[in-house]
Amino acid sequence: MSGIVVGYVASPEGEAAVRQGIVEAQLRKTRLVVVYSDHSAQLDSATALERTAALDRVHALLHATDVEHDLRHLVRGTDPVGDVLDAAEEIGADLIVIGIRRRTPVGKLVLGSHSQSILLEAPIPVLAVKA
């Protein structure tokens, strides 16, 4: 197996990553797996509705293409970095696509970065896309 894995978050950066993942999958004529790792322990109803709407947008983007795809919404309370890397290993991915946003050096130091962890830990190429 092979393919492309997109690490999705409900944000403009996440949607940019999905769009670029679709382009890459079309160019490479391969499968696309979108991983949305929802690691929140509890959600209020407004947040749940926002996330459902975001996933609906991703679902529509995927179905508007001729790309073979899989949308995985993982609600496990685990590490999103591990979820993306595990999916890439599982399908034998050739590429991981992630969305990034500009942050200050202090913001990176204090908050950490899932994107940075994927860039550093992935054993395959990672394409970072700005929104």
C-alpha positions as CSV (number, residue, x, y, z in Angstrom):
1,M,0.0,0.0,0.0
2,S,1.0,3.6,-0.4
3,G,-0.7,7.0,-0.2
4,I,-0.7,10.4,1.4
5,V,-1.8,11.2,4.9
6,V,-3.1,14.6,5.9
7,G,-3.0,15.7,9.5
8,Y,-6.2,17.8,9.8
9,V,-7.3,20.3,12.4
10,A,-10.5,22.3,12.2
11,S,-8.9,25.6,11.0
12,P,-8.0,27.4,7.8
13,E,-4.6,25.7,8.0
14,G,-6.2,22.3,8.2
15,E,-8.4,22.9,5.2
16,A,-5.4,24.2,3.3
17,A,-3.7,20.9,4.1
18,V,-6.6,18.9,2.9
19,R,-6.8,20.9,-0.4
20,Q,-3.1,20.4,-1.0
21,G,-3.4,16.7,-0.1
22,I,-6.0,16.3,-2.7
23,V,-3.7,18.0,-5.3
24,E,-0.8,15.7,-4.3
25,A,-3.0,12.6,-4.5
26,Q,-4.2,13.5,-7.9
27,L,-0.7,14.2,-9.2
28,R,0.6,10.9,-7.7
29,K,-2.5,9.0,-8.6
30,T,-2.7,7.6,-5.0
31,R,-4.9,7.2,-2.0
32,L,-5.5,10.0,0.5
33,V,-6.1,9.5,4.2
34,V,-7.2,12.5,6.2
35,V,-6.7,12.1,10.0
36,Y,-8.6,14.3,12.4
37,S,-7.4,13.4,15.9
38,D,-9.9,14.9,18.3
39,H,-8.1,14.7,21.7
40,S,-10.5,16.8,23.7
41,A,-11.8,15.0,26.7
42,Q,-15.2,16.8,26.8
43,L,-16.9,19.2,24.4
44,D,-19.7,21.6,24.9
45,S,-22.5,21.5,22.3
46,A,-21.3,24.6,20.4
47,T,-17.8,23.2,20.0
48,A,-19.2,19.9,18.9
49,L,-21.4,21.6,16.3
50,E,-18.4,23.6,15.0
51,R,-16.3,20.4,14.6
52,T,-19.1,18.6,12.9
53,A,-19.5,21.5,10.4
54,A,-15.7,21.4,9.8
55,L,-15.8,17.7,9.1
56,D,-18.7,18.2,6.8
57,R,-16.6,20.7,4.8
58,V,-13.8,18.2,4.5
59,H,-16.1,15.4,3.5
60,A,-17.5,17.7,0.8
61,L,-14.0,18.6,-0.5
62,L,-13.1,14.9,-0.7
63,H,-16.3,13.8,-2.4
64,A,-15.9,16.6,-5.0
65,T,-12.8,14.9,-6.3
66,D,-11.9,11.6,-8.0
67,V,-9.4,10.8,-5.4
68,E,-9.7,7.5,-3.4
69,H,-9.9,8.7,0.2
70,D,-10.6,7.8,3.8
71,L,-11.6,10.4,6.4
72,R,-10.6,9.2,9.9
73,H,-12.1,11.0,12.9
74,L,-10.3,9.6,15.9
75,V,-11.8,10.4,19.2
76,R,-9.5,8.7,21.6
77,G,-7.9,11.4,23.8
78,T,-4.5,10.3,22.4
79,D,-1.7,12.3,20.9
80,P,-2.5,13.8,17.4
81,V,1.1,13.5,16.4
82,G,1.1,9.8,17.1
83,D,-2.2,9.4,15.3
84,V,-0.9,11.0,12.1
85,L,2.4,9.0,12.2
86,D,0.6,5.8,13.0
87,A,-1.7,6.3,10.0
88,A,1.2,7.0,7.7
89,E,3.0,3.8,8.9
90,E,-0.2,1.7,8.6
91,I,-0.8,2.6,4.9
92,G,2.9,2.8,3.9
93,A,2.5,6.5,3.1
94,D,4.9,8.3,0.8
95,L,4.0,11.8,2.1
96,I,2.4,13.6,5.1
97,V,0.7,16.9,4.5
98,I,0.2,19.3,7.4
99,G,-1.1,22.9,7.7
100,I,1.0,25.4,9.6
101,R,0.4,28.9,10.9
102,R,2.9,31.6,11.8
103,R,3.8,31.8,15.5
104,T,6.3,33.8,17.4
105,P,9.4,32.1,18.7
106,V,8.1,32.5,22.3
107,G,4.7,31.0,21.3
108,K,6.5,28.0,19.9
109,L,8.5,27.6,23.0
110,V,5.6,27.9,25.4
111,L,2.9,26.1,23.5
112,G,4.9,23.5,21.6
113,S,3.9,22.5,18.1
114,H,2.2,19.3,16.7
115,S,3.4,20.4,13.3
116,Q,6.9,20.7,14.4
117,S,6.8,17.3,16.1
118,I,5.5,15.7,12.9
119,L,8.2,17.5,10.9
120,L,10.9,16.2,13.2
121,E,9.6,12.7,13.9
122,A,8.2,11.6,10.5
123,P,10.4,9.0,8.7
124,I,9.0,10.2,5.3
125,P,8.7,13.6,3.6
126,V,6.4,16.1,5.1
127,L,4.8,19.0,3.1
128,A,3.9,22.0,5.3
129,V,1.2,24.2,3.8
130,K,0.3,27.7,4.9
131,A,-3.3,28.9,4.8
